[in-house]
Amino acid sequence: MKLLLYLECLSFLSLPQELAASETWPNLKSYTFTATPSSLYDASLLEPPNLNVTMIESPTFSLTWTGDSKTVKGCTSTTQCGLEEGGTVDDQDIFEDFAVYAARQHGSSGSCWGPPNYCSADYLIQKGKIKDDNNGECTAYKISPPASPAQQFVASKTKLLLKFPQVASYSLLKYTPGESDSSGGFSVDTKFEPTQADQFEMTEIVVSDLTDPVIYCLVESDHSFTKPITKTLDGCSTTQCTLETDPTKFSYNDVLGNLGVFAARQYGTGGCSGGNYCSRQYLVESGEIKDDQGNKCSAYKVHPANVPASAFIASHTHLMFKFSDPGSYSVLKYVPAEADKSSFVQVEEVLEPTIADQFEMTTIKISTLTDPVIYCVVESSHTFATPVIKTVHGCSTTQCGLEEDPSDVAPIDMFGNLGVYAGRQYDSSGTCTGDKRYCNSDYLIEKGIVKDDKNNMCSAYKIHPALQPATDFTVSPTKLMVKFDDPMVHFLLKYTDATDDSPGFFSVVDKIEPATAAQYEMTEVKISTLTEPTIFCIVAEGHEFTDPANSYVNGCATSQCDLEDDPTDVKYVDRLGDLAVYADKKDSCNLNPNHCSSEYFIEKGEIKDDVTKNKFAAYKVHPPLSPATKWVISSTKLMFKFSAPLATEYVVFRYYPRLTNDGKDRLMIEDYISTATYDQYVMTEVSIDTLREPAYFFVVSNDDKLPSIWPDAPEGTQTQKATVFVDNEAKLALYAQLVDIKPRSPYDLSSVGDAPDTHGHKYSYRKIFYPVKKNKDGDDGVVWQDKNDQKIYVTWFLAEGGTETLLLQDNTEVLMAAVGDGGENGDIIFLTVSYCLIIHKSCCDKYFHVQLFLF
């Protein structure tokens, strides 16, 4: 143990002769913290291609009438029952290649009924011609609703018979006129594959339900009119229930080219509803998306439903697509340009058909559209299938689903090697919900690159805050997941861009040890709490970016409660090199931001003294960026880890740099670490949540010589001497000596009471040690009092080294002051006061003792 013998302020005019030599004592050591140079980073986003959308102009159609017409009966001897038995078509039911028949009641099992009670009759059919401006044409037949409706109810519906000129593939087209007899458009109603020419075949096209005239053309299937540019799709005629049984059973009212729509099961697994519970009439336009490099894809512009469900939507309308060849295809959604963002396409779903020319159902809803949306489908190897920008959903993939099936990732939640999922409420024990009331959704993500000045780089993802916050409150937080080509250890890094005050830097936020290649692994990194865009990188273990020179640590992610259960459970957001932080435990661990301060910026560096040039790895810790919003319950404290070989004890120092040019550095011991495990963080009691200014910390093995601001003692002596300051202008100087007083120390036997910065010391404290001189040779000593037994001693510091301690007084009084005669005779005078006056003032109401002693 060492004792500061005296700090004495002396005037040059009265400086004793024997102390004049102290003017040449060396100065106290100064220390300097030098931050580890940070790499200079540059973050840049990949520019999406310039996209141009062109909607194909529909041809202009013109309709003219020839004047030929006929009213066909529809309820005569031409019935399904008769035709099935080999009967012929009655002439009064025929108009050229079109005819009508009375179908069985209830489809195939009922009877055939005639007029007037149970069958509607008298259908006017008019003949015309439709031409377009590309010289295409077809013969048109306009069929009007029945002039003689059934008087009671329709038991036998009237349906069309068609005659085909030859054995070939035919399409019956429905023509929708424009506002006049010009313009308008076609849609394929039904396709036919007749086996005989010039013979009527029954169809399922009902005309007895007509309320308005309908115009049909019968053409071969390769006719130009069979490939309409625009069409209004029903959206409820084709259902998931039917397609699951037979993928070829779709309605042509729901198809335009390679795109189709269907009514999905209620709640995903329920029945398929129509009528009041299904929105219908979706206008779809054909077009093309093309970039400035010549890449392109056929596009479909889908408009919101023109006839919304009158009750509520039980069966949502989804998209389906068909492909000419099996393979992997990506369904893309076009996102138009905004003020600060270019237009882009993003992958909504990936389909892998195994059968050509068969519709594949998707999970893409169009019944919820409020604005038109453009879609296109490309092979997954297409340039458009690897976009550099995408809006991921964030609530479609859930932790609950991934725990049952790790491959259950919705395509709308994937973007390259990055994905998002809705975590459990309360992180590990709660439920998962994708309900927009309780889950933030729609995160815009941009791909980019972060590169340093040494040409190290990483692929980056810039994630924007949720565009659609939960409407009530967040139950399932959105978190990141990542996948890798190889099952190797990787790190997820967070990049903070440079500002005017600090360079850019990385923080390690999670470590991922994938068990399976090309499979998404969940992380605990939340993005639902983002308030500004944040950049993340994924790198392999050992990458240069995983060892940043400075970074933010959280301070409230790792708790003492966790560490008591598992000492290795130190979250990566709380680590920087060999330093980490944790939230301590009072009665419990409270990591709530109301009661735990977080976000500490820490800089790596080294502390070096200006004399011996000894260096110590150090950390500059800044005050919390996010102090507890109420009061601190769990204080943030430091942890350190050590490499082999381990020392028997470590000392945690705090370095206080000089405040002014005339100030001096200080080193204070903050804590001792006596138990350490190789490469495992050890908790200390060093708090950092109370910092008001940056603080510097470093750790030294107690097996080594500990750092000090004191110059080394001159050779042959154990007394360290230093000049604290010399002020020539004021003619003042301050000198100090530090003497090793082994084995007996006043500090071993007495306490100095409350520290100067505590409440108990607010009225200051009396002096503890009094310097004296033994003789004119300059032998120094100190007068002090043992606080245990009140005995008063003088300790002399011997020139040859060591100390001699003598008893001055054995009493029960309190030492208040002592002074020597400067070594003239070696005399010491000291003053004592009654102990009750200091501690128990009530016992001294009448008198108290003050005694003066000469030794």
Secondary structure, 3 states (H helix, E strand, C coil): CEEEEEEEEEEHHHCCHHHHHHHHCCECCCEEEEECCCCCEEEEECCCCCEEEEECCCCCEEEEEEEEEEEECCCCCCEHHHHHCCCCCCHHHEECCEEEEECCCCCCCCCCCCCCCCCCECEEEEEEEEEECCCCEEEEEEECCCCECCCCCCCCCEEEEEECCCCCCEEEEEEECCCCCECCEEEEEEEECCCCCCCEEEEEEECCCCCCCEEEEEEECCCHHHCCCEEEECCCCCEHHHHHHCCCCCCHHHEECCEEEEECCHHHCCCCCCHHHCCEEEEEEEEEEEECCCCEEEEEEEEEEEECCCCCCCCCEEEEECCCCCCCEEEEEEECCECCECCEEEEEEEECCCCCCCCEEEEEECCCCCCCEEEEEEECCCHHHCCCEEEECCCCCEHHHHHHCCCCCCHHHEECCEEEEECECCECCCCCCCCCCCCCECEEEEEEEEEECCCCEEEEEEECCCCECCCCCCCCCEEEEECCCCCCCEEEEEEECCCCCCCCEEEEEEEECCCCCCCCEEEEEECCCCCCCEEEEEEECCCHHHCCCEEEECCCCCEHHHHHHCCCCCCHHHEECCEEEEECCCCCCCCCCCCCCECEEEEEEEEEECCCCCEEEEEEECCCCECCCCCCCCCEEEEECECCCCCCCEEEEEEECCCCCCCCCEEEEEEEECCCEECECEEEEEECCCCCCCEEEEEEECCCCCCCCCCCCCCCCCEEEEEEEEECCCCEEEEEEEEECCCCCHHHHCCCCCCCCCHHHCCCCCCCCEEEECCCCCCEEEEEECCCCCCEEEEEECCCCCEEEEEEECCCCEEEEEEECCCCCCCEEEEEECHHHHCCHHHHCCCCCEEEEEC
